[in-house]
């Protein structure tokens, strides 16, 4: 018999599964369940990771706080004035803003209140970029602009406004021996709770009053997942001359804990998918063995007219491959659909793992071909005389 073309081999192999559709679908089902389990769990894990990362970042997991450190002489080393512009040049940095603490200054409703009754409120000179960097939200009023940053105005944190009994914008407060007009009140900040108990002043105005006012804190907001990479270069960027004299807060450990949980969850999912694939492979082997027994006459007739044993092997392995491929495609689609359904149920954007879907299809095809090896060898060894006699 002449060599078969690839097209003819595929067409011949397709006849077996298509002629026994119900049995083929049952074999495909086992593989589909395994691949769907793999794809769905990977997609659900990615969706959970994205949702958790968003929640953690809303609480400040991607915020790094830079403060002055101690030098070799055991004295505090001030943060350089050029630090903030240099930090903003780091690729993954989303925003950076400096804050200057005005020590020994109380925040009062009236100039008649004794200085000893300043409570827990603080006065901070801030850069206009702080609002965008730390996602500060105004409950009422407005943030500093080019004009208000140059005059005695203040924006109050939520707790500070409540403590001072500020009920309307324009109300004056006694800060640093001067009257300041309230132009805004912030909502409670999840990223920087320290700002809730502060009266924020424009940096430009504050530096005109106190030219020696040094930066006490720099807030740095970085892109998702880039906390460690930014932290590794931040000290050298802030103070190249004395990088060890820079204190940098550690990123949140909650994200690392979630990574461990996700890894465990994925390993469990891979185990379940492997079991389902094994069951599917056994189903394919069973289907193909029965097909060989039922088609003994067909195989014998083909051998009698000149078909080679290798062609018979190829045919049955391709048939098994079709079953595996069908299960892989069905499982990948089902897994992606489950991921989208889960995302809609949780009210969060879905993140289907298309790489896992593609890998699942390839794995299912491989499982199908491997599962067809034994039935194919059995079919190829069938004697034409024996096969025809059995009919």
C-alpha positions as a Markdown table, in Angstrom:
| # | Residue | x | y | z |
|---|---|---|---|---|
| 1 | Unk | 0.0 | 0.0 | 0.0 |
| 2 | Unk | 1.4 | 3.5 | -0.9 |
| 3 | Unk | 2.3 | 5.9 | 1.8 |
| 4 | Unk | -0.6 | 7.9 | 3.1 |
| 5 | Unk | -0.5 | 11.7 | 3.0 |
| 6 | Unk | -1.0 | 13.6 | 6.3 |
| 7 | Unk | -4.4 | 14.8 | 5.1 |
| 8 | Unk | -5.5 | 11.2 | 4.3 |
| 9 | Unk | -4.2 | 9.9 | 7.6 |
| 10 | Unk | -6.1 | 12.6 | 9.6 |
| 11 | Unk | -9.3 | 12.0 | 7.6 |
| 12 | Unk | -9.1 | 8.2 | 8.2 |
| 13 | Unk | -8.4 | 8.7 | 11.9 |
| 14 | Unk | -11.4 | 11.0 | 12.2 |
| 15 | Unk | -13.8 | 8.4 | 11.0 |
| 16 | Unk | -13.4 | 6.3 | 14.2 |
| 17 | Unk | -14.5 | 8.9 | 16.8 |
| 18 | Unk | -17.1 | 10.5 | 14.5 |
| 19 | Unk | -18.8 | 7.1 | 13.8 |
| 20 | Unk | -19.1 | 6.4 | 17.6 |
| 21 | Unk | -20.0 | 9.8 | 18.8 |
| 22 | Unk | -21.6 | 8.9 | 22.1 |
| 23 | Unk | -18.7 | 6.8 | 23.2 |
| 24 | Unk | -16.2 | 9.4 | 22.0 |
| 25 | Unk | -18.0 | 12.2 | 24.0 |
| 26 | Unk | -17.8 | 10.2 | 27.2 |
| 27 | Unk | -14.1 | 9.7 | 26.7 |
| 28 | Unk | -13.7 | 13.4 | 25.9 |
| 29 | Unk | -15.6 | 14.3 | 29.1 |
| 30 | Unk | -13.0 | 12.8 | 31.4 |
| 31 | Unk | -10.2 | 14.8 | 29.8 |
| 32 | Unk | -12.3 | 17.9 | 29.7 |
| 33 | Unk | -13.0 | 17.8 | 33.4 |
| 34 | Unk | -9.2 | 17.6 | 34.1 |
| 35 | Unk | -8.3 | 20.5 | 31.8 |
| 36 | Unk | -11.3 | 22.6 | 33.0 |
| 37 | Unk | -10.2 | 22.0 | 36.6 |
| 38 | Unk | -6.6 | 23.2 | 35.8 |
| 39 | Unk | -7.7 | 26.3 | 33.8 |
| 40 | Unk | -10.5 | 27.3 | 36.2 |
| 41 | Unk | -8.3 | 27.0 | 39.3 |
| 42 | Unk | -5.4 | 29.0 | 37.7 |
| 43 | Unk | -7.9 | 31.7 | 36.6 |
| 44 | Unk | -9.6 | 31.9 | 39.9 |
| 45 | Unk | -6.3 | 32.1 | 41.7 |
| 46 | Unk | -5.2 | 34.9 | 39.4 |
| 47 | Unk | -8.5 | 36.7 | 39.9 |
| 48 | Unk | -8.1 | 36.4 | 43.7 |
| 49 | Unk | -4.5 | 37.7 | 43.5 |
| 50 | Unk | -5.5 | 40.7 | 41.6 |
| 51 | Unk | -8.5 | 41.5 | 43.9 |
| 52 | Unk | -6.4 | 41.1 | 47.0 |
| 53 | Unk | -3.5 | 43.1 | 45.6 |
| 54 | Unk | -6.0 | 45.9 | 44.9 |
| 55 | Unk | -7.4 | 45.8 | 48.4 |
| 56 | Unk | -3.9 | 45.7 | 50.0 |
| 57 | Unk | -2.7 | 48.6 | 47.9 |
| 58 | Unk | -5.8 | 50.6 | 49.0 |
| 59 | Unk | -4.4 | 50.1 | 52.5 |
| 60 | Unk | -0.9 | 51.1 | 51.6 |
| 61 | Unk | 1.0 | 47.9 | 50.7 |
| 62 | Unk | 2.6 | 49.7 | 47.8 |
| 63 | Unk | 3.6 | 52.8 | 49.8 |
| 64 | Unk | 7.1 | 53.2 | 51.0 |
| 65 | Unk | 7.9 | 55.8 | 53.7 |
| 66 | Unk | 11.3 | 57.4 | 53.7 |
| 67 | Unk | 12.6 | 59.1 | 56.9 |
| 68 | Unk | 16.0 | 60.4 | 58.0 |
| 69 | Unk | 18.4 | 57.9 | 59.5 |
| 70 | Unk | 21.3 | 58.1 | 61.8 |
| 71 | Unk | 24.8 | 58.8 | 60.6 |
| 72 | Unk | 28.1 | 57.4 | 61.8 |
| 73 | Unk | 28.3 | 60.2 | 64.4 |
| 74 | Unk | 25.0 | 59.0 | 65.8 |
| 75 | Unk | 23.3 | 62.2 | 64.6 |
| 76 | Unk | 20.2 | 62.3 | 62.4 |
| 77 | Unk | 21.1 | 62.8 | 58.7 |
| 78 | Unk | 18.6 | 65.2 | 56.9 |
| 79 | Unk | 17.0 | 64.1 | 53.7 |
| 80 | Unk | 18.5 | 66.0 | 50.7 |
| 81 | Unk | 16.3 | 68.5 | 49.0 |
| 82 | Unk | 16.9 | 66.8 | 45.7 |
| 83 | Unk | 15.6 | 63.4 | 47.0 |
| 84 | Unk | 11.9 | 63.8 | 45.8 |
| 85 | Unk | 12.7 | 64.7 | 42.2 |
| 86 | Unk | 15.3 | 61.9 | 42.0 |
| 87 | Unk | 12.8 | 59.4 | 43.4 |
| 88 | Unk | 10.2 | 60.3 | 40.8 |
| 89 | Unk | 12.7 | 59.3 | 38.1 |
| 90 | Unk | 12.6 | 55.6 | 39.2 |
| 91 | Unk | 10.7 | 53.7 | 36.6 |
| 92 | Unk | 8.0 | 51.9 | 38.8 |
| 93 | Unk | 7.4 | 54.9 | 41.0 |
| 94 | Unk | 3.9 | 56.2 | 40.5 |
| 95 | Unk | 4.3 | 59.3 | 42.7 |
| 96 | Unk | 6.5 | 60.8 | 45.5 |
| 97 | Unk | 5.9 | 63.8 | 47.8 |
| 98 | Unk | 7.7 | 65.3 | 50.7 |
| 99 | Unk | 6.3 | 66.3 | 54.1 |
| 100 | Unk | 8.0 | 68.7 | 56.6 |
| 101 | Unk | 7.0 | 68.4 | 60.2 |
| 102 | Unk | 6.8 | 71.8 | 62.0 |
| 103 | Unk | 8.0 | 70.9 | 65.5 |
| 104 | Unk | 6.6 | 72.6 | 68.6 |
| 105 | Unk | 3.7 | 74.2 | 66.7 |
| 106 | Unk | 0.2 | 73.7 | 68.0 |
| 107 | Unk | -3.1 | 73.9 | 66.1 |
| 108 | Unk | -5.8 | 75.9 | 67.9 |
| 109 | Unk | -9.2 | 77.3 | 67.2 |
| 110 | Unk | -8.2 | 80.6 | 68.9 |
| 111 | Unk | -5.1 | 82.5 | 69.9 |
| 112 | Unk | -6.4 | 82.5 | 73.4 |
| 113 | Unk | -5.9 | 78.8 | 73.9 |
| 114 | Unk | -2.8 | 78.0 | 76.0 |
| 115 | Unk | 0.1 | 76.5 | 74.0 |
| 116 | Unk | 0.2 | 73.6 | 76.5 |
| 117 | Unk | -3.2 | 72.4 | 75.3 |
| 118 | Unk | -2.2 | 71.6 | 71.7 |
| 119 | Unk | -3.5 | 68.0 | 72.1 |
| 120 | Unk | -2.3 | 65.4 | 69.5 |
| 121 | Unk | -2.6 | 67.6 | 66.4 |
| 122 | Unk | 0.4 | 68.4 | 64.3 |
| 123 | Unk | 1.3 | 70.9 | 61.6 |
| 124 | Unk | 2.8 | 69.6 | 58.4 |
| 125 | Unk | 4.1 | 71.5 | 55.4 |
| 126 | Unk | 3.2 | 69.4 | 52.3 |
| 127 | Unk | 3.9 | 69.5 | 48.6 |
| 128 | Unk | 0.9 | 69.8 | 46.3 |
| 129 | Unk | 1.7 | 66.4 | 44.8 |
| 130 | Unk | 0.9 | 64.7 | 48.1 |
| 131 | Unk | -2.8 | 64.5 | 47.3 |
| 132 | Unk | -2.3 | 62.5 | 44.1 |
| 133 | Unk | 0.5 | 60.4 | 45.5 |
| 134 | Unk | -1.5 | 59.2 | 48.5 |
| 135 | Unk | -5.0 | 59.3 | 47.0 |
| 136 | Unk | -6.2 | 61.9 | 49.4 |
| 137 | Unk | -10.0 | 62.6 | 49.0 |
| 138 | Unk | -11.6 | 65.9 | 50.1 |
| 139 | Unk | -14.8 | 65.7 | 52.1 |
| 140 | Unk | -15.3 | 69.3 | 51.3 |
| 141 | Unk | -13.4 | 72.3 | 50.0 |
| 142 | Unk | -10.3 | 72.2 | 47.8 |
| 143 | Unk | -6.7 | 71.2 | 47.8 |
| 144 | Unk | -3.7 | 73.5 | 47.5 |
| 145 | Unk | -3.1 | 75.2 | 44.1 |
| 146 | Unk | -0.5 | 77.6 | 42.9 |
| 147 | Unk | -2.2 | 80.5 | 44.7 |
| 148 | Unk | -3.3 | 79.0 | 48.0 |
| 149 | Unk | 0.1 | 77.3 | 48.5 |
| 150 | Unk | 1.7 | 80.8 | 48.8 |
| 151 | Unk | -0.7 | 82.2 | 51.5 |
| 152 | Unk | -1.6 | 81.2 | 55.0 |
| 153 | Unk | -4.2 | 78.5 | 54.3 |
| 154 | Unk | -4.7 | 75.0 | 55.6 |
| 155 | Unk | -6.3 | 71.7 | 54.7 |
| 156 | Unk | -7.3 | 69.6 | 57.7 |
| 157 | Unk | -7.2 | 65.9 | 58.2 |
| 158 | Unk | -10.6 | 64.3 | 59.1 |
| 159 | Unk | -9.7 | 63.8 | 62.8 |
| 160 | Unk | -8.2 | 67.2 | 63.1 |
| 161 | Unk | -11.3 | 68.9 | 61.7 |
| 162 | Unk | -13.5 | 66.9 | 64.1 |
| 163 | Unk | -11.2 | 67.7 | 67.1 |
| 164 | Unk | -11.2 | 71.4 | 66.3 |
| 165 | Unk | -15.0 | 71.6 | 65.6 |
| 166 | Unk | -14.5 | 73.0 | 62.1 |
| 167 | Unk | -17.9 | 73.3 | 60.6 |
| 168 | Unk | -17.4 | 75.6 | 57.6 |
| 169 | Unk | -14.8 | 76.5 | 55.1 |
| 170 | Unk | -13.1 | 79.8 | 55.6 |
| 171 | Unk | -12.9 | 79.4 | 59.4 |
| 172 | Unk | -9.7 | 80.6 | 60.8 |
| 173 | Unk | -7.3 | 78.6 | 63.0 |
| 174 | Unk | -4.3 | 79.8 | 65.1 |
| 175 | Unk | -1.2 | 78.0 | 63.8 |
| 176 | Unk | 2.4 | 79.0 | 64.4 |
| 177 | Unk | 1.4 | 82.4 | 65.8 |
| 178 | Unk | -0.6 | 83.2 | 62.7 |
| 179 | Unk | -4.1 | 82.9 | 61.4 |
| 180 | Unk | -4.7 | 80.3 | 58.7 |
| 181 | Unk | -7.9 | 80.0 | 56.7 |
| 182 | Unk | -9.4 | 76.5 | 56.3 |
| 183 | Unk | -9.8 | 75.8 | 52.5 |
| 184 | Unk | -10.5 | 72.0 | 52.7 |
| 185 | Unk | -11.2 | 69.0 | 54.9 |
| 186 | Unk | -10.0 | 65.5 | 54.0 |
| 187 | Unk | -11.8 | 62.2 | 54.4 |
| 188 | Unk | -10.0 | 59.6 | 56.5 |
| 189 | Unk | -6.9 | 58.4 | 54.7 |
| 190 | Unk | -6.3 | 54.6 | 54.4 |
| 191 | Unk | -2.8 | 55.1 | 53.0 |
| 192 | Unk | -1.5 | 57.6 | 55.5 |
| 193 | Unk | -3.5 | 57.6 | 58.7 |
| 194 | Unk | -0.9 | 60.0 | 60.3 |
| 195 | Unk | -2.4 | 62.8 | 58.1 |
| 196 | Unk | -5.8 | 62.5 | 59.7 |
| 197 | Unk | -4.6 | 64.3 | 62.9 |
| 198 | Unk | -2.7 | 67.1 | 61.0 |
| 199 | Unk | -3.2 | 70.5 | 59.8 |
| 200 | Unk | -1.6 | 70.6 | 56.3 |
| 201 | Unk | 0.1 | 73.8 | 55.2 |
| 202 | Unk | 1.4 | 74.8 | 51.8 |
| 203 | Unk | 5.1 | 74.0 | 51.5 |
| 204 | Unk | 6.0 | 77.2 | 49.7 |
| 205 | Unk | 4.4 | 79.4 | 52.3 |
| 206 | Unk | 5.9 | 77.4 | 55.2 |
| 207 | Unk | 9.4 | 77.7 | 53.7 |
| 208 | Unk | 9.1 | 81.4 | 53.4 |
| 209 | Unk | 8.3 | 81.6 | 57.1 |
| 210 | Unk | 10.9 | 78.9 | 58.1 |
| 211 | Unk | 13.6 | 78.6 | 55.4 |
| 212 | Unk | 15.5 | 76.0 | 57.5 |
| 213 | Unk | 12.5 | 73.6 | 57.6 |
| 214 | Unk | 13.8 | 70.2 | 56.6 |
| 215 | Unk | 11.9 | 67.2 | 55.0 |
| 216 | Unk | 10.9 | 64.8 | 57.7 |
| 217 | Unk | 9.1 | 62.2 | 55.5 |
| 218 | Unk | 8.8 | 61.3 | 51.9 |
| 219 | Unk | 5.9 | 59.2 | 50.8 |
| 220 | Unk | 6.6 | 57.0 | 47.7 |
| 221 | Unk | 3.8 | 55.2 | 45.8 |
| 222 | Unk | 5.1 | 52.4 | 43.5 |
| 223 | Unk | 3.5 | 50.3 | 40.8 |
| 224 | Unk | 1.8 | 47.0 | 41.7 |
| 225 | Unk | 4.2 | 44.3 | 42.6 |
| 226 | Unk | 7.3 | 46.6 | 42.4 |
| 227 | Unk | 7.7 | 47.3 | 46.1 |
| 228 | Unk | 10.9 | 45.2 | 46.6 |
| 229 | Unk | 12.6 | 46.3 | 43.4 |
| 230 | Unk | 12.1 | 50.0 | 44.3 |
| 231 | Unk | 13.1 | 49.6 | 47.9 |
| 232 | Unk | 16.4 | 48.0 | 46.8 |
| 233 | Unk | 17.5 | 51.2 | 45.0 |
| 234 | Unk | 15.6 | 53.8 | 47.1 |
| 235 | Unk | 18.3 | 54.5 | 49.7 |
| 236 | Unk | 21.0 | 55.1 | 47.0 |
| 237 | Unk | 18.6 | 57.3 | 45.2 |
| 238 | Unk | 17.6 | 59.4 | 48.2 |
| 239 | Unk | 21.1 | 60.0 | 49.6 |
| 240 | Unk | 23.9 | 58.6 | 47.3 |
| 241 | Unk | 26.6 | 59.9 | 49.7 |
| 242 | Unk | 25.1 | 58.1 | 52.8 |
| 243 | Unk | 22.6 | 55.5 | 51.7 |
| 244 | Unk | 22.8 | 53.7 | 55.1 |
| 245 | Unk | 21.6 | 56.9 | 56.8 |
| 246 | Unk | 18.1 | 56.5 | 55.2 |
| 247 | Unk | 15.2 | 54.7 | 56.8 |
| 248 | Unk | 12.7 | 53.0 | 54.5 |
| 249 | Unk | 9.6 | 51.2 | 55.7 |
| 250 | Unk | 9.3 | 47.5 | 54.7 |
| 251 | Unk | 6.6 | 46.6 | 52.3 |
| 252 | Unk | 3.5 | 44.9 | 53.6 |
| 253 | Unk | 4.0 | 41.2 | 54.6 |
| 254 | Unk | 0.3 | 40.5 | 53.8 |
| 255 | Unk | 1.1 | 40.2 | 50.1 |
| 256 | Unk | 3.8 | 37.6 | 50.8 |
| 257 | Unk | 1.5 | 35.6 | 53.0 |
| 258 | Unk | -1.1 | 35.6 | 50.2 |
| 259 | Unk | 1.5 | 34.4 | 47.7 |
| 260 | Unk | 2.1 | 31.4 | 50.0 |
| 261 | Unk | -1.6 | 30.6 | 50.2 |
| 262 | Unk | -2.0 | 30.9 | 46.4 |
| 263 | Unk | 1.0 | 28.6 | 45.8 |
| 264 | Unk | -0.6 | 26.0 | 48.1 |
| 265 | Unk | -4.0 | 26.4 | 46.4 |
| 266 | Unk | -2.4 | 26.0 | 43.0 |
| 267 | Unk | -0.5 | 22.9 | 44.0 |
| 268 | Unk | -3.8 | 21.4 | 45.2 |
| 269 | Unk | -5.4 | 22.3 | 42.0 |
| 270 | Unk | -2.6 | 20.7 | 39.9 |
| 271 | Unk | -3.1 | 17.5 | 42.0 |
| 272 | Unk | -6.8 | 17.4 | 41.3 |
| 273 | Unk | -6.3 | 18.1 | 37.6 |
| 274 | Unk | -3.7 | 15.3 | 37.4 |
| 275 | Unk | -6.1 | 12.9 | 38.9 |
| 276 | Unk | -8.9 | 13.9 | 36.5 |
| 277 | Unk | -6.5 | 13.7 | 33.6 |
| 278 | Unk | -5.5 | 10.2 | 34.7 |
| 279 | Unk | -9.1 | 9.1 | 34.8 |
| 280 | Unk | -9.6 | 10.7 | 31.3 |
| 281 | Unk | -6.6 | 8.8 | 30.0 |
| 282 | Unk | -7.9 | 5.5 | 31.3 |
| 283 | Unk | -11.2 | 6.3 | 29.6 |
| 284 | Unk | -9.4 | 6.9 | 26.3 |
| 285 | Unk | -7.5 | 3.7 | 26.6 |
| 286 | Unk | -10.7 | 1.8 | 27.3 |
| 287 | Unk | -12.5 | 3.4 | 24.4 |
| 288 | Unk | -9.7 | 2.6 | 22.0 |
| 289 | Unk | -9.2 | -1.0 | 23.1 |
| 290 | Unk | -12.9 | -1.6 | 22.6 |
| 291 | Unk | -12.7 | 0.1 | 19.2 |
| 292 | Unk | -9.8 | -2.3 | 18.2 |
| 293 | Unk | -11.9 | -5.3 | 19.2 |
| 294 | Unk | -15.0 | -4.1 | 17.3 |
| 295 | Unk | -13.0 | -3.2 | 14.2 |
| 296 | Unk | -10.9 | -6.4 | 13.9 |
| 297 | Unk | -12.4 | -7.1 | 10.5 |
| 298 | Unk | -11.7 | -3.6 | 9.2 |
| 299 | Unk | -8.1 | -3.7 | 10.4 |
| 300 | Unk | -7.6 | -7.2 | 8.9 |
| 301 | Unk | -9.1 | -6.1 | 5.6 |
| 302 | Unk | -6.8 | -3.0 | 5.4 |
| 303 | Unk | -3.8 | -5.2 | 6.2 |
| 304 | Unk | -4.9 | -7.7 | 3.6 |
| 305 | Unk | -4.9 | -5.0 | 0.9 |
| 306 | Unk | -1.4 | -3.8 | 1.8 |
| 307 | Unk | -1.7 | -1.4 | 4.8 |
| 308 | Unk | 1.5 | -1.4 | 6.8 |
| 309 | Unk | 1.5 | -2.0 | 10.6 |
| 310 | Unk | 2.9 | 1.5 | 11.0 |
| 311 | Unk | -0.1 | 3.0 | 9.2 |
| 312 | Unk | -2.5 | 1.1 | 11.5 |
| 313 | Unk | -0.6 | 2.3 | 14.6 |
| 314 | Unk | -0.7 | 5.9 | 13.3 |
| 315 | Unk | -4.4 | 5.7 | 12.7 |
| 316 | Unk | -5.3 | 4.6 | 16.1 |
| 317 | Unk | -2.9 | 7.0 | 17.8 |
| 318 | Unk | -4.4 | 9.8 | 15.9 |
| 319 | Unk | -7.9 | 8.7 | 16.9 |
| 320 | Unk | -6.8 | 8.8 | 20.5 |
| 321 | Unk | -5.2 | 12.2 | 19.9 |
| 322 | Unk | -8.5 | 13.6 | 18.5 |
| 323 | Unk | -10.2 | 12.5 | 21.7 |
| 324 | Unk | -7.6 | 14.1 | 23.8 |
| 325 | Unk | -7.7 | 17.3 | 21.7 |
| 326 | Unk | -11.4 | 17.5 | 21.9 |
| 327 | Unk | -11.3 | 17.1 | 25.7 |
| 328 | Unk | -8.6 | 19.8 | 25.9 |
| 329 | Unk | -10.5 | 22.3 | 23.9 |
| 330 | Unk | -13.7 | 21.7 | 25.7 |
| 331 | Unk | -12.0 | 21.9 | 29.1 |
| 332 | Unk | -10.1 | 25.1 | 28.2 |
| 333 | Unk | -13.3 | 26.8 | 27.2 |
| 334 | Unk | -15.1 | 25.6 | 30.2 |
| 335 | Unk | -12.3 | 26.7 | 32.5 |
| 336 | Unk | -12.3 | 30.2 | 31.1 |
| 337 | Unk | -16.1 | 30.5 | 31.4 |
| 338 | Unk | -15.9 | 29.4 | 35.0 |
| 339 | Unk | -13.3 | 32.1 | 35.6 |
| 340 | Unk | -15.5 | 34.8 | 34.2 |
| 341 | Unk | -18.5 | 33.5 | 36.1 |
| 342 | Unk | -16.5 | 33.6 | 39.4 |
| 343 | Unk | -15.3 | 37.1 | 38.7 |
| 344 | Unk | -18.9 | 38.3 | 38.1 |
| 345 | Unk | -20.0 | 36.5 | 41.2 |
| 346 | Unk | -17.3 | 38.2 | 43.3 |
| 347 | Unk | -17.9 | 41.6 | 41.6 |
| 348 | Unk | -14.3 | 41.9 | 40.5 |
| 349 | Unk | -12.5 | 41.9 | 37.1 |
| 350 | Unk | -11.8 | 38.3 | 35.9 |
| 351 | Unk | -8.2 | 37.3 | 35.0 |
| 352 | Unk | -8.4 | 34.0 | 33.0 |
| 353 | Unk | -5.1 | 32.3 | 32.6 |
| 354 | Unk | -4.8 | 32.0 | 28.8 |
| 355 | Unk | -1.3 | 30.4 | 29.1 |
| 356 | Unk | -2.8 | 27.7 | 31.3 |
| 357 | Unk | -5.6 | 27.2 | 28.8 |
| 358 | Unk | -3.1 | 26.8 | 25.9 |
| 359 | Unk | -0.9 | 24.5 | 27.9 |
| 360 | Unk | -4.0 | 22.5 | 29.0 |
| 361 | Unk | -4.9 | 21.9 | 25.3 |
| 362 | Unk | -1.4 | 20.7 | 24.5 |
| 363 | Unk | -1.3 | 18.5 | 27.6 |
| 364 | Unk | -4.7 | 16.9 | 26.7 |
| 365 | Unk | -3.4 | 16.2 | 23.2 |
| 366 | Unk | -0.3 | 14.6 | 24.6 |
| 367 | Unk | -2.4 | 12.5 | 27.1 |
| 368 | Unk | -4.6 | 11.4 | 24.2 |
| 369 | Unk | -1.7 | 10.3 | 22.0 |
| 370 | Unk | 0.1 | 8.5 | 24.8 |
| 371 | Unk | -3.2 | 6.8 | 25.8 |
| 372 | Unk | -3.5 | 5.5 | 22.3 |
| 373 | Unk | -0.1 | 3.8 | 22.2 |
| 374 | Unk | -1.2 | 0.5 | 23.7 |
| 375 | Unk | -4.4 | 0.1 | 21.6 |
| 376 | Unk | -2.5 | 1.2 | 18.5 |
| 377 | Unk | 0.2 | -1.5 | 19.1 |
| 378 | Unk | -2.5 | -4.1 | 19.7 |
| 379 | Unk | -4.2 | -3.1 | 16.4 |
| 380 | Unk | -1.0 | -3.2 | 14.5 |
| 381 | Unk | -0.2 | -6.7 | 15.7 |
| 382 | Unk | -3.5 | -8.1 | 14.5 |
| 383 | Unk | -3.1 | -10.8 | 11.8 |
| 384 | Unk | -5.2 | -10.3 | 8.7 |
| 385 | Unk | -6.1 | -14.0 | 8.6 |
| 386 | Unk | -7.1 | -14.0 | 12.3 |
| 387 | Unk | -9.1 | -10.8 | 11.9 |
| 388 | Unk | -11.1 | -12.0 | 8.9 |
| 389 | Unk | -11.6 | -15.5 | 10.5 |
| 390 | Unk | -13.2 | -13.8 | 13.5 |
| 391 | Unk | -16.0 | -12.5 | 11.3 |
